[in-house]
Amino acid sequence: LTYRYIATLTGAFAYLGPFEIDQMGARTLFLWVLVPHEVSSAVAPIIQCDDAPVALAPHSGSLGDLGLAEPPYAPPDPWGTPWVFALDDATLVCFARAHRISIDIPNARGERVRFTAESAKNGSGFPVLQSFAARRGT
C-alpha cells in the first residue's frame, strides 16, 4: 500500500491512502487520512475531488473495530491526527482520475487550511490510486 502526501504553502503535509479490509471475502474500502497536529483534531477534514466535496463518513470506532491491530500505513508524522473514512468505489475512481485532491480542515484559530495535490502537468489522475483501483477491479 502507498499513501500520497498533500502539501500546503507553509510546508506542512497531510497524507491520504486507500485501504481495503477483507474479512472472509467481504471486502470493505476505507480512506486513511493524516493531518498535522497543528490543525484541529476535533473536526473531520473535508476532502475534495477536483474541487467538489466528497461525502465520506468518518469511522467513529477504533482500528480494532475494523479488525486492525495497527494503522494501515506507518504514520510519517507521529504527531499527526489520523482519520479513517468509509470509501466507495465511485469516490476512489474520482480520486484516481482527478486533476486535484484537496483536504480542508480548520487550524487552532478556526481558519481553513487547505492541503492540495495536483496530478502531473498535462495529465490527469494519480498513478498510485489508479493502480489501487485497478487491483480492486474498480
C-alpha positions as CSV (number, residue, x, y, z in Angstrom):
1,L,0.0,0.0,0.0
2,T,1.1,3.5,-0.7
3,Y,-0.1,6.8,0.6
4,R,0.0,10.2,-1.1
5,Y,1.2,13.4,0.7
6,I,-0.6,16.6,0.2
7,A,1.2,19.9,1.0
8,T,0.3,23.5,1.9
9,L,2.3,26.6,1.1
10,T,3.5,26.6,4.8
11,G,5.4,23.4,4.3
12,A,3.0,21.3,6.4
13,F,1.8,18.0,4.9
14,A,-1.3,15.8,5.1
15,Y,-1.4,12.3,3.8
16,L,-4.1,10.0,2.4
17,G,-4.3,6.5,1.2
18,P,-7.0,4.0,0.4
19,F,-7.0,0.6,2.1
20,E,-9.3,-2.4,2.0
21,I,-10.2,-4.9,4.6
22,D,-11.1,-8.4,3.5
23,Q,-13.0,-10.4,6.1
24,M,-13.6,-13.9,4.7
25,G,-14.4,-12.5,1.3
26,A,-16.4,-9.4,2.5
27,R,-14.3,-6.5,1.2
28,T,-14.7,-3.1,2.7
29,L,-13.0,0.0,1.3
30,F,-11.7,2.9,3.5
31,L,-9.6,6.0,3.2
32,W,-6.9,6.8,5.7
33,V,-6.1,10.5,6.2
34,L,-3.4,12.0,8.4
35,V,-3.5,15.8,9.1
36,P,-0.8,17.7,11.0
37,H,-1.1,18.2,14.7
38,E,-1.3,22.0,14.2
39,V,-4.8,21.7,12.8
40,S,-8.0,20.7,14.6
41,S,-8.3,17.1,15.5
42,A,-11.9,17.6,16.7
43,V,-13.3,18.4,13.2
44,A,-13.3,15.9,10.4
45,P,-11.4,17.1,7.3
46,I,-13.4,17.9,4.2
47,I,-11.9,16.0,1.2
48,Q,-12.4,17.3,-2.3
49,C,-12.0,15.6,-5.7
50,D,-11.4,18.2,-8.4
51,D,-12.9,21.0,-6.2
52,A,-16.1,19.1,-5.4
53,P,-16.5,17.9,-1.8
54,V,-17.0,14.2,-1.5
55,A,-19.4,12.7,1.1
56,L,-17.2,10.4,3.2
57,A,-18.5,9.2,6.6
58,P,-15.8,9.2,9.2
59,H,-15.3,5.9,11.1
60,S,-16.2,6.6,14.7
61,G,-14.7,3.5,16.3
62,S,-11.2,2.2,16.8
63,L,-9.0,0.4,14.4
64,G,-9.7,-2.7,16.4
65,D,-13.3,-2.4,15.4
66,L,-12.2,-2.7,11.8
67,G,-10.2,-5.8,12.7
68,L,-6.8,-4.0,12.5
69,A,-4.1,-4.3,15.1
70,E,-2.1,-1.4,13.5
71,P,-2.8,1.5,11.3
72,P,-2.9,0.6,7.5
73,Y,0.0,2.9,6.9
74,A,3.0,3.8,9.1
75,P,2.3,7.4,10.1
76,P,5.1,9.6,8.6
77,D,4.2,12.3,11.2
78,P,3.9,10.7,14.7
79,W,2.1,13.8,16.0
80,G,-0.5,13.9,13.2
81,T,-4.1,13.1,13.7
82,P,-5.4,10.1,11.8
83,W,-8.9,9.8,10.3
84,V,-10.5,6.8,8.7
85,F,-13.4,7.3,6.3
86,A,-15.7,4.8,4.6
87,L,-14.9,4.9,0.9
88,D,-16.9,3.8,-2.1
89,D,-15.8,2.7,-5.5
90,A,-17.1,5.8,-7.3
91,T,-15.1,8.1,-5.0
92,L,-12.0,6.0,-5.4
93,V,-12.4,6.3,-9.2
94,C,-12.8,10.1,-8.8
95,F,-9.6,10.3,-6.8
96,A,-7.7,8.0,-9.3
97,R,-8.7,10.2,-12.3
98,A,-8.6,13.6,-10.5
99,H,-6.6,16.6,-11.5
100,R,-6.6,17.8,-7.9
101,I,-7.3,16.3,-4.5
102,S,-7.7,18.6,-1.5
103,I,-8.2,18.3,2.2
104,D,-9.7,21.2,4.1
105,I,-9.5,21.4,7.9
106,P,-9.6,24.3,10.4
107,N,-6.4,25.2,12.3
108,A,-6.4,26.2,16.0
109,R,-7.6,29.7,15.2
110,G,-10.5,28.4,13.2
111,E,-9.0,29.4,9.8
112,R,-9.4,26.9,7.0
113,V,-6.1,25.2,6.0
114,R,-6.1,23.5,2.6
115,F,-3.7,20.7,1.6
116,T,-3.6,20.1,-2.2
117,A,-2.1,17.5,-4.5
118,E,-2.2,18.0,-8.3
119,S,-1.7,15.4,-11.0
120,A,1.2,15.6,-13.3
121,K,1.3,18.5,-15.7
122,N,-0.8,18.0,-18.8
123,G,-2.2,14.8,-17.3
124,S,-4.9,13.6,-15.1
125,G,-5.0,11.1,-12.3
126,F,-2.7,9.8,-9.7
127,P,-0.9,6.6,-10.8
128,V,-0.8,5.1,-7.3
129,L,-4.5,5.5,-6.8
130,Q,-5.2,4.2,-10.4
131,S,-3.1,1.1,-9.6
132,F,-5.0,0.5,-6.4
133,A,-8.4,0.9,-8.1
134,A,-7.3,-1.4,-11.0
135,R,-6.2,-4.1,-8.5
136,R,-9.6,-3.9,-6.9
137,G,-11.3,-4.2,-10.3
138,T,-12.9,-0.8,-9.9
